[in-house]
Amino acid sequence: MQAQEKQSLKDLLFSGKLKKDSTGVIRSTDDLSKKIDTSTKKEAQSVNTNAPVANVQQENNAVISKTALTANVVASGIDSVTTKADSAATVTVPANTTPAKSNTRLLKEYTDSVVKSLHEEALKSKQIKKNTYYLMVDYEIDTDGQVTFTNVTSTPENSFLQAQVKQTLDSTPLRLNPVTDSNNQAKKVKRKQQITVTKD
């Protein structure tokens, strides 16, 4: 009997037939007939507890797929950020940390090696008297930076020394940085360089 009262209480509760009670508490010992609201007729909403298993499984799959999708989006977002950071790091690290030498420095190193070579060979000749010789070298810088030596003069004049200097220059190629115009285009230019040689 008590189980039947509990069942009818449950039915009344879900059907919406109970009156609003100020106490808000309904006991199984209460007279349920006094608690039924007869002023309004409400349709009983049946609780369908026999939902198809397939639908429940589909809903579970949908929740899982949404979670997996969110995880994938987050993971791919992290991957893309990491990749961008890696590429940025690669760009900021220069491949060659040695600065390019200026033409002035390249030419100075070159003429120093020429003078050293002349001291070891040409200046030992008896055709060159003891003196200080000022050699003026005319040269051209091509658009690719390749240098061509065109003329050598000596003060005081010494044709043998001039020939020896020209031969040494021609046998030792020199490449400088190309000279550019205002539009940053390489151009061919003519220059002069003085070399001082002293025979003691």
C-alpha distance (Angstrom), angle and dihedral (degrees) to the residues before:
residue distance angle dihedral
M1 . . .
Q2 3.79 . .
A3 3.82 90.4 .
Q4 3.79 89.8 52.3
E5 3.83 91.2 51.8
K6 3.80 90.6 50.5
Q7 3.79 90.3 49.4
S8 3.84 92.1 50.0
L9 3.81 89.7 47.6
K10 3.77 89.2 52.8
D11 3.83 91.3 48.2
L12 3.83 91.5 49.0
L13 3.80 91.1 47.2
F14 3.81 94.8 52.3
S15 3.81 94.8 39.1
G16 3.81 91.7 57.7
K17 3.79 94.6 -125.7
L18 3.80 97.2 124.6
K19 3.82 119.5 104.5
K20 3.78 119.8 -119.2
D21 3.75 104.7 -98.8
S22 3.79 122.1 -158.8
T23 3.76 91.3 -140.4
G24 3.81 92.2 51.4
V25 3.79 91.7 -151.2
I26 3.82 123.5 107.6
R27 3.75 119.1 -172.8
S28 3.75 127.4 -160.2
T29 3.82 88.6 -120.4
D30 3.85 92.0 59.1
D31 3.79 121.0 102.8
L32 3.82 101.0 -104.5
S33 3.81 93.7 -164.1
K34 3.83 89.5 70.7
K35 3.78 91.4 50.1
I36 3.83 96.6 55.2
D37 3.81 115.0 105.7
T38 3.81 107.0 -135.9
S39 3.82 97.3 169.8
T40 3.82 94.6 81.5
K41 3.70 126.7 34.9
K42 3.74 113.7 -141.4
E43 3.73 126.7 -172.9
A44 3.72 112.1 -116.4
Q45 3.76 112.1 -114.2
S46 3.71 107.9 -142.0
V47 3.76 117.0 -142.6
N48 3.76 108.3 -133.3
T49 3.74 105.6 -147.0
N50 3.78 92.5 164.4
A51 3.83 96.4 77.0
P52 3.79 112.8 161.1
V53 3.80 112.7 -94.0
A54 3.79 90.3 -135.3
N55 3.82 92.3 61.4
V56 3.80 91.8 50.1
Q57 3.80 89.7 49.9
Q58 3.83 91.3 49.3
E59 3.79 91.2 50.7
N60 3.80 90.5 50.0
N61 3.81 90.0 49.4
A62 3.79 90.4 49.6
V63 3.82 91.2 52.9
I64 3.81 91.3 47.7
S65 3.81 93.0 48.1
K66 3.82 91.3 49.7
T67 3.80 90.3 51.0
A68 3.79 91.7 47.3
L69 3.81 90.7 47.7
T70 3.81 91.5 52.0
A71 3.81 90.6 48.8
N72 3.81 90.6 49.9
V73 3.82 92.2 50.0
V74 3.79 91.6 49.6
A75 3.82 92.2 45.8
S76 3.79 93.5 47.4
G77 3.81 89.7 47.9
I78 3.79 90.1 54.3
D79 3.82 91.1 47.0
S80 3.79 92.4 51.7
V81 3.80 92.4 48.6
T82 3.80 90.9 49.0
T83 3.80 91.4 49.2
K84 3.80 91.7 50.5
A85 3.78 90.9 48.4
D86 3.82 91.2 49.5
S87 3.80 92.4 49.4
A88 3.79 91.1 46.9
A89 3.79 90.2 51.8
T90 3.79 90.3 50.4
V91 3.79 91.9 51.4
T92 3.78 95.0 48.8
V93 3.82 93.7 52.3
P94 3.83 106.8 80.7
A95 3.79 115.9 -135.4
N96 3.81 93.4 -142.5
T97 3.80 115.7 35.1
T98 3.84 93.5 -179.0
P99 3.81 109.8 99.3
A100 3.80 116.9 -128.9
K101 3.80 114.3 -99.7
S102 3.79 118.3 -114.9
N103 3.82 120.6 -117.2
T104 3.81 89.1 -112.3
R105 3.79 91.6 57.7
L106 3.82 93.5 42.9
L107 3.80 90.9 50.9
K108 3.82 92.5 46.7
E109 3.83 91.6 52.9
Y110 3.81 90.0 46.5
T111 3.83 95.8 49.9
D112 3.81 90.9 46.0
S113 3.82 89.5 56.7
V114 3.84 90.6 47.2
V115 3.81 91.7 51.5
K116 3.80 90.5 48.8
S117 3.81 90.2 51.1
L118 3.84 91.7 49.0
H119 3.81 91.0 51.4
E120 3.80 90.8 51.8
E121 3.83 95.5 48.9
A122 3.83 124.5 2.3
L123 3.81 99.3 39.5
K124 3.80 90.2 57.9
S125 3.81 89.3 67.9
K126 3.81 118.7 104.8
Q127 3.82 88.4 -134.2
I128 3.79 89.3 74.5
K129 3.81 113.5 69.1
K130 3.78 124.0 -149.5
N131 3.78 105.8 -82.7
T132 3.80 144.9 104.2
Y133 3.80 111.8 -89.9
Y134 3.80 123.5 -159.6
L135 3.77 108.5 -153.0
M136 3.83 120.5 -164.0
V137 3.80 112.1 -157.6
D138 3.83 120.0 -163.3
Y139 3.81 114.5 -156.6
E140 3.79 142.7 163.8
I141 3.82 127.9 -136.9
D142 3.80 110.6 -147.2
T143 3.83 123.8 -146.7
D144 3.83 89.5 -95.9
G145 3.84 92.1 50.4
Q146 3.83 95.3 -104.8
V147 3.83 111.4 145.3
T148 3.81 123.8 -138.7
F149 3.82 117.9 -167.6
T150 3.82 109.9 -143.3
N151 3.81 107.3 173.9
V152 3.80 143.3 4.9
T153 3.81 125.4 -161.0
S154 3.79 127.9 -178.1
T155 3.79 133.7 -150.8
P156 3.00 112.2 -132.3
E157 3.77 87.5 31.5
N158 3.82 117.7 -111.8
S159 3.80 116.0 163.9
F160 3.81 92.9 -167.9
L161 3.81 92.0 54.4
Q162 3.83 90.9 45.3
A163 3.80 90.8 52.8
Q164 3.81 91.8 47.5
V165 3.81 91.8 49.9
K166 3.83 92.4 48.0
Q167 3.82 90.8 49.3
T168 3.82 91.6 49.6
L169 3.81 91.9 48.6
D170 3.80 93.2 48.5
S171 3.81 92.7 48.8
T172 3.83 92.4 50.4
P173 3.81 110.2 59.4
L174 3.79 119.0 -147.8
R175 3.79 128.6 -160.3
L176 3.80 121.5 -170.6
N177 3.78 132.7 -178.0
P178 3.85 110.6 -77.1
V179 3.80 114.3 -102.3
T180 3.82 113.0 -123.5
D181 3.78 132.7 -155.9
S182 3.83 128.1 -135.9
N183 3.83 89.8 -76.9
N184 3.83 90.5 54.3
Q185 3.81 90.7 -110.6
A186 3.83 118.5 141.3
K187 3.80 113.8 -112.0
K188 3.79 136.3 -173.4
V189 3.81 113.3 -109.0
K190 3.81 138.1 -178.8
R191 3.78 120.4 -136.3
K192 3.81 141.6 171.3
Q193 3.79 129.6 -137.9
Q194 3.78 128.2 -170.7
I195 3.81 120.7 -142.2
T196 3.79 121.8 -170.3
V197 3.82 119.0 -151.8
T198 3.80 124.3 -178.2
K199 3.79 125.5 -165.1
D200 3.81 112.3 -162.6
